[in-house]
Amino acid sequence: MANTVLDTSGMTCPIPVLKAKKAIMGLKSGEVLEVIATDPGSVLDFEVFCGVSGHTLLSHSESGGVFRFEIQRT
């Protein structure tokens, strides 16, 4: 379950990742950020972001063009 939810619907790369980076800095280690996005490119963007930042991409899903990502701060 997410500690914080960030809705970036309607925004395109790189805005969702930039907003997520800022939001995750406000979390404590182990807490989870849920990001909602509509940009299909966000799947790859968040995989790369987590790989580079060291945060854990717990899950991602898509339904009706809406993407949801759960990212755990390390």
N, C-alpha and C positions, 0 to 999 in steps of 0.2 A: 504494500500500500504506500502510495506517495505521500511525502511530507509536504510537498509543494507542487502545484500544477501551473504550467506555463502554456498559454494558448497563443500559438504563432500562426494561426489560420490566416491564409491570404498573403502571408509574407514569403518571399523567395530568398534563395541563397544569396548572401551568407547570413541574413538577418536572424533566422531561427537559431543557428548555432551561436551567434554572438550573444543573443538574448539568453540562451541556455547557459553559456559560459558565465555570464554575469549572475544569473539566478543560482547556479550551483555553488558559487563562491559564498553565498549566504547560508549554505547548509553546513551542518556538522558532518564529520566523517561518518559514513554508514547510512546517512539519510538519503532519501530517494526523491528525485525530481522527475515528474511526469511531464513530457512535452507533447503537445498536440500540434500537428502540422498538416498542411495540405499540399506542400511542394513535394512532388515525387522524388526529386533529387535529395530530399532530406534523409532518405534511408542511407545512402552512401555517406552523406555529410556527417551523420551522427556516428556511424561506424568508425570513420576516420577520426572524428573528434575524440571519441572514447579511447581509441588506440593511441593517439598522441598525448592526451591529457592524463591517461592512466585511470580514468573513472570507468566503472563497469556498466556496460549496456546489458541490463538485466533482461529486457524484452523489447520487442517492437512488433506492432501489428498494423494492419490496414483494413479498413471497412468503409466502403463507399467513398473512396478518395481521401479519407481522413486517416492520418498516420499517428500512432501513439508510441512513444518511447519512454521506457523507464530506465533512468540512469542513476546509479548509486555513486555518491561521492566517496572517493577513497581517502 
